[in-house]
Amino acid sequence: MQYGGRTMRKLSKLVALFIIVSFAWTQTTGKLRGTVSSSDGQALAGANVIVDGTSMGAATDGDGGYTILNVPAGRYSVTASYIGYKSTTESNVTVKVDLTTPMNFSLESSAVEGEAVTIVGQKRLIERSATNSVRTVDAEEIQNAASRSVTGMLDMQAGVTITNGKLHIRGSRAEEVAYTLDGAQITDVINTGRDISAIPEALAEIAVEAGGYGAHVGGANSGVVRQTLRTGGNEFGGNVRFESGDYGHTDMTATIGGPLGPVRFFAALRNTHTDDWNPSFYESFDIDVDGDGVVDNLASYESGVTPDGDTIQVSFDGSSIAHRVQDNMQLNTTASMDFGPLNLRITGVMDNSTWQSNSLPIYYMFNTDRLPESERKLTMLATRVNFFLNPNFLLTAGFSTMNRSYES
């Protein structure tokens, strides 16, 4: 179709670009704390406590106590060992962001070198280190959830309601909730809510805090929603998931993670496509005004008023409305590097969407060359540096930047 001698590709063009740089940073790690003693209750000074498969660990002090800081959220096996005693390993140990996981060991004396004891941990019903109301969903629960969206999982949490697409905590206003992703602020200050949601398979945990959170989280009067991404392990691994549904819907997610030299990386890629994201149904019909049995060539109008010389035939077969395709591409990545007392974590997130619009009035519905197409691009880059002055003192600094653009 022609307009002023040039091809008309878009009805309107609106471009918004936001670059948000934030130095406010929330944690993405937790810690382990406890004691190591003999079976008769004597403290064992100098015992080793190691998070299996990592370089994280600590030696107990004179009272048998230890603390392991900066442990990424997830599930681990933790081993305590001491000369002359059986090594004891506790598996299924869950570490949560900003919380302390208690872990006490009682070692039995051993006359045979290399004897070991394995204990399977159980989920804690009460978080004693939490000073507020915290509800956490870990990676295993996320993978087993029926919902394939962060919004769906949040909707299942106590105290959370979602009305007309807006999330409320304990009856608060939607704009009173703050959001973070891997420690970086992602609150949408314009439209309310969050700018980005992580890929479910990329999440180590989702946490909802209601009151009592630290002052480092700004813009939160009622609650905080935290998304924490997974960290790569010491072995390569990954998976692929594919789903399909009605209206041409397809959803493919792939993950991979592991060591790459001094770097432990994790990456998740998700691509979704839908032929008709807003299904509507009409009876089949043809527009034949003069009744000659032939579909008429109807004049096209700009804004429905001014003739522009173009014509179009309207013959609808009752199937789905055209020009309602939606595509979404997401990428979530983390990279962690450990240099002894200094470690670095880099997070990258991309979320790009394109979609077509087609709705009433009906005289626009079949003239698809004049209908709008929209594109949204979101990117986030975050960096976090930790430095251990000593095993019990950790300095943390973080930086994040977000870029958002929209075109229609």
C-alpha positions in Angstrom: 0.0 0.0 0.0 1.3 3.5 -0.8 1.2 6.6 1.3 2.7 9.8 -0.1 4.8 7.7 -2.5 6.5 5.8 0.3 5.7 2.4 1.9 3.9 2.8 5.1 5.4 0.3 7.5 4.2 1.5 10.9 1.3 3.6 12.0 3.2 5.2 14.8 6.7 5.2 16.3 7.3 5.7 19.9 10.8 5.1 21.3 11.6 5.2 25.0 15.1 4.6 26.2 15.9 4.3 29.9 19.3 3.7 31.4 19.2 3.0 35.1 22.4 2.8 37.0 22.1 1.6 40.5 24.6 1.2 43.3 22.0 -0.2 45.8 22.6 -3.9 46.0 21.0 -6.8 47.7 22.6 -10.1 48.5 22.5 -13.1 46.3 24.1 -15.4 48.9 23.5 -16.8 52.3 25.8 -18.4 54.9 26.4 -21.5 57.0 27.0 -21.4 60.7 27.3 -24.0 63.4 29.6 -26.0 65.6 31.7 -29.2 65.4 31.9 -31.4 68.5 32.7 -34.9 69.5 29.9 -37.4 70.4 30.5 -36.7 74.1 29.9 -32.9 73.5 33.6 -31.7 73.5 34.3 -28.8 71.1 36.7 -29.8 68.3 39.0 -26.8 67.5 40.6 -26.8 64.1 38.1 -29.2 62.5 37.5 -28.6 58.7 34.0 -27.9 57.3 33.8 -28.0 53.5 31.0 -27.3 51.1 31.5 -30.3 48.8 32.3 -29.5 45.2 33.3 -26.0 45.9 36.3 -24.1 47.3 34.2 -22.8 50.2 34.9 -23.9 53.7 36.2 -22.9 57.2 38.1 -24.2 60.2 36.5 -24.2 63.6 37.7 -21.9 66.3 38.6 -22.7 69.9 34.9 -23.2 70.8 34.3 -25.5 67.8 32.3 -22.8 66.0 32.6 -21.9 62.3 31.0 -19.6 59.7 31.1 -19.9 55.9 30.1 -16.7 54.2 29.0 -15.9 50.6 27.5 -19.2 49.8 25.3 -19.0 46.6 21.6 -20.0 47.1 21.1 -23.6 46.3 21.3 -27.1 47.8 24.7 -28.6 48.9 26.4 -31.4 50.7 28.6 -30.2 53.6 31.4 -32.3 55.2 33.0 -32.0 58.6 36.3 -33.8 59.3 38.8 -34.1 62.1 41.8 -36.4 62.7 40.8 -39.4 64.7 37.1 -39.0 64.0 34.7 -40.2 61.3 34.1 -37.6 58.6 30.4 -36.7 58.6 28.6 -35.4 55.5 25.1 -33.9 55.5 23.4 -33.7 52.1 20.3 -31.8 51.0 21.5 -28.6 52.8 19.5 -25.6 51.6 21.1 -22.2 51.6 18.8 -19.2 51.1 19.6 -15.6 50.2 20.3 -13.3 53.2 19.6 -16.1 55.7 21.8 -18.2 57.9 21.6 -22.0 57.6 22.4 -23.7 61.0 24.6 -26.8 60.6 26.0 -28.6 63.7 28.1 -31.7 63.5 28.7 -34.4 66.1 31.7 -36.6 65.1 32.2 -40.1 66.3 35.7 -41.3 67.2 37.2 -43.7 64.6 39.9 -46.3 64.9 39.9 -46.9 61.1 41.1 -44.1 58.8 38.6 -43.1 56.1 35.4 -44.0 57.9 32.5 -41.7 57.1 29.0 -41.0 58.1 26.3 -39.5 55.7 23.2 -37.7 56.9 20.4 -36.5 54.7 19.1 -33.1 55.8 15.5 -32.1 56.1 13.7 -28.9 55.0 13.6 -26.3 57.8 10.1 -25.4 58.7 11.2 -22.2 60.6 13.9 -19.9 59.6 15.4 -18.8 62.9 17.7 -16.2 61.3 14.8 -14.4 59.5 13.7 -11.2 61.3 10.7 -10.8 59.0 8.2 -12.8 57.1 10.0 -14.6 54.2 8.5 -17.1 51.9 11.0 -18.8 49.6 10.6 -21.1 46.6 13.8 -23.0 45.7 15.0 -24.3 42.4 13.6 -27.8 42.9 10.1 -26.4 43.8 10.3 -24.1 40.8 11.1 -27.0 38.5 8.2 -29.0 39.9 5.7 -26.2 39.8 2.7 -26.4 37.4 3.2 -22.7 36.4 5.8 -21.8 33.8 6.0 -18.1 34.9 7.4 -16.1 37.8 4.0 -14.4 38.1 2.2 -17.8 38.5 4.6 -18.9 41.2 4.3 -15.6 43.1 0.5 -15.9 42.9 0.7 -19.1 45.0 2.5 -17.4 47.9 0.6 -16.5 51.1 -0.1 -12.8 51.4 0.3 -12.2 47.7 -2.6 -11.3 45.4 -2.5 -10.4 41.7 -5.4 -8.2 40.4 -5.6 -7.0 36.9 -2.0 -7.9 36.4 -0.8 -5.9 39.5 0.9 -7.7 42.4 0.0 -6.7 45.9 1.5 -7.8 49.2 -0.7 -7.8 52.3 -3.3 -5.6 50.6 -0.8 -2.8 49.7 -0.6 -0.7 46.6 1.2 -2.3 43.6 3.7 0.6 43.5 4.8 -0.1 47.1 6.5 -3.4 46.1 10.2 -3.5 45.2 11.7 -6.1 42.9 15.3 -7.3 42.5 17.0 -9.8 40.1 20.3 -11.3 41.2 20.6 -8.4 43.6 20.0 -5.6 41.1 16.9 -3.3 41.2 14.4 -4.1 38.5 11.4 -2.2 39.7 9.4 -0.5 36.9 9.1 3.0 38.2 6.9 4.1 35.3 4.3 1.3 34.9 4.6 -0.3 38.3 5.7 -3.9 38.8 9.0 -5.3 37.5 10.8 -4.7 34.2 12.2 -8.2 33.9 11.3 -11.7 35.0 13.9 -14.5 34.9 13.5 -17.8 33.0 12.1 -20.3 35.6 14.8 -22.8 34.8 17.5 -20.2 35.5 16.3 -19.4 39.0 18.0 -20.6 42.2 15.1 -19.2 44.3 12.3 -16.7 44.5 11.7 -15.0 47.8 8.9 -12.7 49.0 9.6 -10.6 52.0 6.9 -8.8 53.8 8.2 -6.1 56.2 11.4 -6.0 58.2 13.7 -5.9 55.2 16.9 -3.9 55.2 17.1 -0.2 54.3 19.3 -1.0 51.3 16.1 -2.0 49.4 14.6 1.3 48.2 11.0 2.0 47.2 9.5 -0.8 49.2 6.8 0.0 51.7 5.0 -3.3 51.8 7.3 -6.0 50.5 10.2 -7.1 48.3 10.2 -9.8 45.6 13.7 -11.2 45.0 14.7 -13.4 42.1 18.1 -15.1 42.3 19.8 -16.8 39.4 21.6 -20.1 39.5 25.4 -20.5 39.7 27.3 -22.9 37.5 28.6 -26.0 39.2 31.9 -27.9 39.0 30.6 -30.3 36.4 29.1 -29.6 33.0 25.4 -30.2 32.7 22.2 -28.9 31.0 18.8 -29.7 29.7 16.3 -28.9 27.0 12.6 -28.5 27.4 10.0 -28.1 24.6 6.3 -27.5 24.9 3.6 -26.7 22.3 -0.1 -25.7 22.5 -3.0 -24.2 20.8 -2.9 -21.1 18.6 0.5 -22.0 17.3 2.2 -21.7 20.7 5.7 -23.2 21.1 8.0 -22.8 24.1 11.6 -24.1 24.1 14.1 -23.6 27.0 17.7 -24.8 27.1 20.2 -24.5 30.0 23.9 -25.3 30.3 26.4 -24.7 33.1 29.8 -25.8 34.4 33.4 -24.8 34.8 35.3 -23.0 32.1 38.9 -22.4 33.4 38.6 -20.3 36.5 35.0 -19.4 35.7 31.9 -21.2 36.7 29.1 -20.2 34.3 25.4 -20.8 33.8 23.2 -19.8 30.9 19.6 -20.3 30.1 17.9 -19.5 26.7 14.1 -19.4 26.2 12.2 -18.8 23.0 8.4 -18.6 22.8 6.2 -18.1 19.8 2.4 -17.7 19.4 0.5 -17.3 16.2 -2.5 -15.6 17.9 -1.8 -14.2 21.4 -5.3 -12.8 21.7 -7.8 -15.3 20.2 -11.1 -14.0 19.0 -13.8 -15.9 17.1 -16.2 -14.7 14.4 -18.6 -16.4 12.0 -17.3 -16.9 8.4 -18.4 -14.1 6.1 -17.8 -12.3 2.8 -18.5 -8.6 2.1 -20.5 -8.4 -1.1 -22.4 -5.2 -1.0 -23.9 -5.3 -4.5 -25.0 -8.9 -4.1 -23.4 -10.1 -7.4 -21.8 -13.1 -5.7 -18.3 -11.7 -6.0 -16.4 -10.3 -3.0 -16.2 -6.5 -3.4 -13.1 -4.4 -3.7 -13.6 -2.0 -0.8 -11.9 1.4 -0.8 -9.3 1.8 2.0 -9.5 4.9 4.2 -6.8 6.5 6.2 -8.1 6.9 9.7 -11.4 5.7 8.4 -12.2 9.1 6.8 -10.1 10.1 3.8 -10.0 7.8 0.7 -6.5 7.0 -0.4 -7.1 5.0 -3.5 -6.3 1.6 -2.1 -8.7 -1.3 -2.2 -9.1 -4.6 -0.3 -11.3 -7.6 -0.4 -12.8 -9.0 2.8 -13.4 -12.7 2.9 -13.1 -14.4 6.3 -13.1 -18.1 6.7 -13.9 -18.2 10.5 -10.3 -19.1 11.5 -8.2 -17.1 13.9 -7.6 -13.4 13.2 -4.4 -12.6 11.3 -1.6 -10.3 12.4 -1.5 -11.4 16.1 1.9 -13.1 16.2 4.0 -12.8 19.3 7.7 -13.8 19.8 9.8 -13.6 22.9 13.5 -14.3 23.3 15.1 -14.4 26.8 18.7 -15.0 27.9 19.9 -15.3 31.5 23.6 -15.8 32.3 25.9 -15.8 35.3 29.6 -16.1 35.6 31.5 -16.5 38.9 35.2 -16.3 39.4 37.0 -17.2 42.7 40.5 -15.7 43.3 40.9 -16.7 47.0 39.9 -13.8 49.2 38.5 -12.0 46.1 35.6 -13.3 44.0 33.6 -11.8 41.2 30.1 -12.4 39.9 28.7 -11.1 36.6 25.0 -11.3 35.6 23.6 -10.7 32.2 19.9 -10.6 31.3 18.2 -10.0 27.9 14.4 -10.0 27.3 13.3 -9.1 23.7 9.7 -9.2 22.5 7.9 -8.5 19.3 4.1 -8.6 18.8 1.5 -7.7 16.3 -1.9 -6.0 17.1 -5.2 -6.5 15.4 -8.5 -5.7 17.0 -11.7 -3.6 16.5 -12.9 -1.6 14.7 -13.5 -4.3 12.1 -12.7 -2.1 9.1 -9.0 -2.2 10.3 -9.0 -5.9 11.0 -8.3 -7.2 7.5 -6.1 -4.4 6.3 -3.0 -5.9 8.0 -0.5 -3.7 6.1 -1.8 -0.8 8.1 -1.8 -2.5 11.5 0.9 -1.9 14.1 3.8 -4.0 15.2 5.6 -3.4 18.5 9.0 -4.2 19.7 10.4 -4.1 23.3 14.1 -4.7 24.2 15.4 -5.1 27.8 18.9 -5.7 28.8 20.5 -5.8 32.3 24.1 -6.1 33.3 25.2 -6.5 36.9 28.6 -7.0 38.6 29.3 -7.9 42.2 32.7 -8.0 43.9 33.3 -9.7 47.3 36.5 -9.4 49.3 37.2 -11.4 52.5 39.3 -9.4 55.0 39.1 -12.5 57.2 36.9 -15.6 57.3 34.3 -13.7 59.3 34.4 -10.3 57.6 33.2 -9.7 54.0 33.2 -6.6 52.0 30.7 -6.4 49.1 30.2 -3.9 46.2 27.8 -4.1 43.4 26.9 -2.2 40.2 24.1 -2.7 37.7 22.8 -1.0 34.6 19.5 -1.5 32.7 18.5 -0.4 29.2 14.9 -0.5 28.0 13.6 0.5 24.6 10.1 0.4 23.0 9.1 0.9 19.5 5.7 0.7 17.8 
